[in-house]
Amino acid sequence: LLELLPRAGYEDSLPWLLTALPPLLLAAAADSPSPLLVSALAELSFAAWCLTRVATAFDAPTVPEPLLRRDWEGYADALWGSHATAEERSRMFMGWFYGRLSEDLRREDAATFLAWLRFGTTPEALGPVQQRELDADVRRLEKETNGGLRLAGRGADEPPLPCMRFTLE
């Protein structure tokens, strides 16, 4: 609390100064300190009420934060099961590629997106075990959206298909 007071005073000084202006003007007009005393009493009462609420009503945060565990297979089953047909699943998946046609999807593009979705990184940064898991995910994608047919590879002159990966871009 003590280290926050100087910062709060610096950041919040303008509202405090503006709040003090009317009582100062009233005190000058009335030639009496009463408006200043009433204003100070109101501010101190409000501060005491706020501190009491913080001390009694708020729960202390959990330290450390609990880790969220995600079962990937359950997540993948729910994802693919949320759409009835391969066409709907393909349309849903291609939404992450800004609605491009599924015919534009290349195996490398699918691997890039799935590596981000599952591991939060690029395929090049994966270890051997993660790479095998990613390959299985790409095969599942091909099964769910492409009738089990292997996606075409990217040609030498083809640019990568842009996709939404919010934590990497």
N, C-alpha and C positions, 0 to 999 in steps of 0.2 A: 504494500500500500504506500509506503513512504517513497519508493522510487517512482510511483505513478503520479504523485502530487505535482512535482515540478512540470512534468509533461502536460498534465491536465490543465494546470494553470496557464501554460503557454498556449495550448490549443483552444481552450475555452475562455480566454480572457475577453474577447469581444462581446459575447452575450452577457457576461457579468458586468462589463462596463456599461453596456446599453441598459441593463436592468437597474443599474445604480443611477442613471441619468435622471429619471423622473423624481425619485426622492431628493436628489440634490437640488433640482430646480424648485421643488416644493419647499424644501428647507430654506432655500435662499429667499423665496417669495414670502414665506411666513415668518422669516427671521427666527426660526426655531429648529432645534435638532430632532424634534419629534418624528417627522417623516423618515429621517434616516434610521432612527431607532426602531420604528415599526417595520421598515423594510429589512433591516438586519435581523430582527427577531423572526420574521417570516422566512428568510433564507436559512437561518440556523434551524428552525423547526422542520423545514423541508429536508435539509441535509440529515438531520437526526432520524426522521422517518425513513428516508432512503437507506441509510446505513443499518437501521433496525431490520428492514425488509431483507436486505442482503444477508445479514447475519443469521436471521431466523428462517427465512422461507426458501432460500436457494440451496439446492443440493450441491455438495462438493463434486467436482468432476472425477470420473473414474481415472485413476492413474495406474498403469499406462492404459491407453485406450484398448479395448478388446479387439483382437484380430478377427476379421471376417474371414471365414473359411468358405470357399466356394467349391463345390463338387462340380468339376468341369463336365463330366458325363451327364449329370442331371441338368445342368445349364443347357448343354447342346441338345439333349432330348426335348427339353421344354421349348427351345428356340425352333427346332425343326418341326416339332409337333404342333406349334401354334398356327400353322398354315396347312390346309387340307391337301392341296395339290402341289405338284412340283412347280407348276407355273406360278402359283402364289408365293411359294418359297423363293423362287428365283427372283420375282419382282421385289420381294422384301429385301433379299440380299443385295440386289442391284441398287436399291435405294441408298445404300452406303457409298455407292459409286456415282452419286448425283443423278440417279435414274437412267443411266446409260443402258443400252440394250445388252441382254445377256450374251449375245453373240460377240460382243466386244471384250468380254471377260477372258483373260488369259490366266494360265496356271500360276504364273509368277505374281500377278495382281491379287489373285485369291490368297496365295500364301502370305503375301505382304499384309493384307488386311487381317487374316486369321492369326498371324503372329502378333499383331497389335492387340486383337480382341482377347486372345488367350494369355499372352505373356507380357503385353505392354511394351513390346520392343519390335525391332526389325528382324527378319529371318537371318540376316548375317550375324546377329549377335547371339543366336541360340546355340546351345551346346548340343552334343550328339543325341542325347535322350530327348530333349525338347524338339529337335529337328525331326525325330521319328514320330513324335506325337503330332507335330504340325503336319507331316505327310499324311498321317491317318485322318486328321481333320480335313485336309484338302480332298482326300478320297471320299470322305463322308459328304462333303459339299457336292462333289461330282455325283454321288449317288442320289442325294436329296433334290438337286436342282437340275441335273443334266442327264437324268436317266441312267446313271452309272457310266456314261461315256467320259473318257478322259478329256479335260479341257485342253485346248490348243496352247502351245507355248508361244511366247512373244517372239515375233520376227526381229531381225537385226535392226530394221528401220522403224519399228513401232515404239512409240513412247509409252511409258507406264500409264495405266489408267488411274486417274486421280480418285482418291477415296477419302472419306471423312475419318480422321484419326485425331480426335481432339487433344490428346495428351502429347502428340508428337509434332503437330504442325504449329 
